[in-house]
Amino acid sequence: MEIRIYQVDAFTDKVFSGNPAPVCPLDEWLSDGLLQQIAMENNQAETAFYTKQGDRYHIRWFTPTTEVDLCGHATLAAAYVLFNHEKHSGNSINFYSSRSGDLVITRSNDLLTLNFPTDVYEQVELSNSLTAGFDILPIKALKGKTDYVLVFETETQIISIKPNLPQIATLGGRGVIVTAKGDTVDFVSRFFAPQAGIDEDPVTGSAHTTLTPFWAKELGKTELTAVQLSARKGWLQCKYLGDRVEISGEAKLYMTGEIYLS
């Protein structure tokens, strides 16, 4: 058996930045164990797999160790592949996830826009277990569906912060987002998820389903610009729509190939 594979850098306009995501189009679903093995072999933050079902595409995402409920950058990468390499016609794609529902992606020139459900979060106590994960004290803590969010005072703190990954790995959920108001954009962030097999994710589209409503309310605006300050960096445009958020960015193809399975 041979499977096509693409690797796309998402949320960037050039290769070697943004977040790399392998994308595997499938004619039919493979076993969960085999999907997990492929993701482990790819050794990227998430691998996206999709199958065509009528007029939409069923999509799933796997880290090297587990399947996740939602992944923004790998969905953006899958849309890029469909628009540019898999002969999808038109300027919109309907993805469906059994874990996250309907996910519509639209294209305007080089800009791809994800329409995702807004995360529901609440403020939580700045407990010792949360603050022990970092060398700088945050000013606020939130808890969304899958992630914790720690809010800091400055962009400089987000750049210089040092995570205690073994401590973060003891927390429940998928990972921890750290964020602050930006100096030249509306807000900045980083994302650490050792409990999901990802020490630091370069750019996390799904994290912006939590960050966008939070910063929209903090800054009193619905259209925001954001940078994820990993070593690779990623650039996002976000729009708060109430129960949905739009997350936009560009993508670039890095590699194509074939997976050979006996």
C-alpha positions in Angstrom: 0.0 0.0 0.0 1.2 3.5 -0.8 -0.1 6.7 0.8 0.6 10.2 -0.5 2.0 12.5 2.1 2.6 16.3 2.0 4.4 18.4 4.6 3.2 22.0 4.8 4.4 24.9 6.9 1.3 26.6 8.3 0.7 30.1 9.5 3.7 31.5 7.6 4.5 32.9 4.1 7.8 31.1 3.9 9.2 27.6 4.6 11.3 26.9 7.7 8.9 28.9 9.8 5.3 28.5 11.0 4.2 25.0 12.1 5.1 22.0 10.0 2.2 19.5 9.5 2.2 16.3 7.5 -1.0 15.7 5.6 -2.2 12.2 4.4 -5.2 12.0 2.0 -6.8 8.5 2.4 -9.3 6.6 0.2 -10.6 5.0 3.3 -9.8 4.9 7.0 -6.9 2.8 8.3 -6.9 1.4 11.8 -6.4 3.8 14.6 -3.2 1.9 15.5 -1.7 2.4 12.1 -2.7 6.1 12.0 -0.9 6.5 15.3 2.2 4.7 14.0 2.3 7.0 11.0 2.0 10.1 13.2 4.8 8.8 15.5 7.0 8.1 12.5 6.4 11.6 11.1 7.4 13.0 14.5 5.7 16.4 14.0 3.3 18.1 16.5 0.3 16.8 14.5 -0.4 14.8 11.4 -3.7 15.3 9.6 -5.6 12.5 7.9 -8.7 13.0 5.9 -11.1 11.0 3.7 -13.7 12.4 1.2 -17.3 11.8 2.2 -19.8 13.2 -0.2 -19.3 17.0 -0.4 -17.2 17.2 2.7 -14.0 15.7 4.2 -13.8 13.8 7.5 -10.6 14.9 9.2 -8.6 13.5 12.2 -5.4 14.7 13.9 -2.7 12.7 15.7 0.3 13.8 17.7 3.2 11.3 18.0 1.4 9.8 21.1 -2.4 10.5 20.9 -5.4 11.6 18.8 -6.5 15.2 19.6 -9.9 16.9 19.5 -8.9 19.8 17.3 -5.8 21.1 15.5 -5.8 24.4 13.6 -2.4 24.4 11.9 -2.9 20.8 10.5 -6.4 21.7 9.3 -4.9 24.8 7.5 -2.3 22.5 6.0 -4.9 20.0 4.8 -6.9 22.8 3.2 -3.8 24.1 1.5 -3.1 20.6 0.1 -6.7 20.2 -1.2 -6.8 23.6 -2.8 -3.4 23.4 -4.4 -2.5 19.7 -5.0 -5.6 17.5 -4.6 -7.9 19.2 -7.2 -10.5 20.6 -4.8 -12.6 23.1 -6.8 -14.0 26.3 -5.3 -12.9 28.6 -2.5 -14.3 26.8 0.5 -13.8 23.3 2.1 -16.2 21.6 4.5 -14.3 19.5 7.0 -16.0 17.4 9.6 -14.5 16.1 12.8 -16.4 13.6 15.0 -14.8 15.4 18.0 -15.2 19.0 17.0 -18.1 19.1 14.5 -18.2 21.1 11.2 -15.1 23.1 10.3 -15.3 25.4 7.2 -12.1 26.7 5.5 -12.2 29.5 3.0 -9.6 30.9 0.6 -9.0 34.5 -0.5 -5.8 34.6 -2.6 -3.1 33.2 -0.4 -5.0 33.7 2.9 -6.8 30.7 4.3 -9.4 31.2 7.0 -10.5 28.6 9.6 -14.0 28.9 11.1 -13.8 27.1 14.4 -16.1 26.8 17.5 -15.2 29.3 20.2 -13.7 27.7 23.3 -15.5 28.1 26.6 -13.2 29.1 29.5 -13.3 30.1 33.1 -10.9 31.9 35.4 -9.2 29.5 37.9 -7.0 29.8 40.9 -3.3 30.5 40.3 -2.4 27.3 42.1 1.1 26.2 43.0 0.9 23.3 40.4 0.3 25.9 37.6 2.8 28.5 38.7 5.5 25.9 39.3 5.6 25.2 35.6 7.3 28.5 34.8 10.1 30.7 36.1 7.9 33.9 35.9 4.7 34.4 37.9 1.5 35.0 35.7 -1.2 37.5 36.7 -4.2 35.4 35.8 -5.1 31.7 35.0 -7.9 30.4 32.8 -9.1 26.9 32.0 -10.7 26.1 28.6 -12.0 22.8 27.3 -8.5 21.2 26.9 -5.9 23.8 27.8 -4.8 26.0 30.7 -4.1 29.7 29.8 -1.6 31.7 31.9 -1.7 35.5 31.3 1.4 37.5 31.8 2.2 41.3 31.8 4.5 41.7 28.9 5.6 40.3 25.5 9.2 40.2 26.8 8.1 37.7 29.5 6.6 35.4 26.9 9.8 35.5 24.9 12.1 34.8 27.8 9.9 32.4 29.9 11.5 29.1 30.8 9.0 26.2 31.1 9.4 23.3 33.6 8.3 20.6 31.2 8.2 17.7 33.8 5.9 19.8 36.0 3.7 20.9 33.1 3.3 17.2 32.1 1.7 16.5 35.5 -1.2 18.9 34.7 -4.5 17.6 33.3 -5.7 18.5 29.8 -3.7 19.0 26.6 -1.3 21.7 27.5 -0.6 25.3 28.8 -0.9 28.5 26.7 1.1 31.5 27.9 0.0 34.9 26.6 0.4 38.6 27.0 -0.6 41.8 25.2 1.7 42.3 22.2 4.1 45.2 21.5 3.4 45.4 17.7 0.4 43.0 17.5 -2.7 42.7 19.7 -1.4 39.6 21.6 1.4 37.0 21.6 1.5 33.5 23.0 3.5 30.3 23.3 2.1 26.7 23.8 3.6 23.9 25.8 2.1 20.4 25.8 4.5 17.7 27.0 1.5 15.7 28.3 0.5 15.4 24.6 4.0 14.6 23.3 4.7 18.2 22.3 7.3 20.1 24.4 6.6 23.4 22.5 4.2 23.7 19.6 5.5 26.2 17.0 2.1 27.6 16.1 -1.2 26.4 17.6 -4.3 27.4 15.7 -6.7 25.7 18.1 -5.2 27.7 21.1 -6.6 30.8 19.4 -10.1 29.6 19.9 -9.5 30.4 23.6 -7.1 33.4 23.1 -9.3 35.2 20.6 -12.4 35.6 22.8 -10.3 36.4 25.9 -8.3 39.2 24.1 -11.3 40.4 22.2 -13.0 41.1 25.6 -9.8 42.5 27.2 -9.0 44.9 24.3 -12.6 45.7 23.3 -12.2 44.7 19.7 -13.3 41.8 17.5 -10.5 41.7 14.9 -7.1 41.0 16.3 -3.5 40.2 15.1 -1.4 37.7 16.8 2.1 36.1 16.8 3.1 32.8 18.4 6.6 33.4 19.7 8.2 30.0 19.2 11.6 29.7 17.6 9.9 29.3 14.2 7.2 31.9 14.9 3.7 32.1 13.3 1.4 34.9 12.3 -2.3 34.8 12.6 -5.3 37.1 12.0 -8.2 36.4 14.3 -11.9 37.5 14.4 -14.3 36.9 17.3 -17.8 36.0 16.1 -19.4 35.0 19.4 -19.8 31.2 19.3 -17.3 30.9 16.5 -13.9 32.4 15.7 -12.1 32.9 12.4 -8.4 32.2 12.4 -6.5 33.2 9.2 -3.0 32.6 7.9 -0.9 31.5 4.9 0.9 28.2 4.3 3.8 26.9 2.2 4.5 23.5 0.8 7.8 22.0 2.0 7.8 18.4 0.8 5.8 15.7 -0.9 6.3 12.0 -0.8 4.9 8.5 -0.4 4.5 6.2 2.6 5.1 2.5 1.8 3.2 0.0 3.9 3.6 -3.7 3.3 
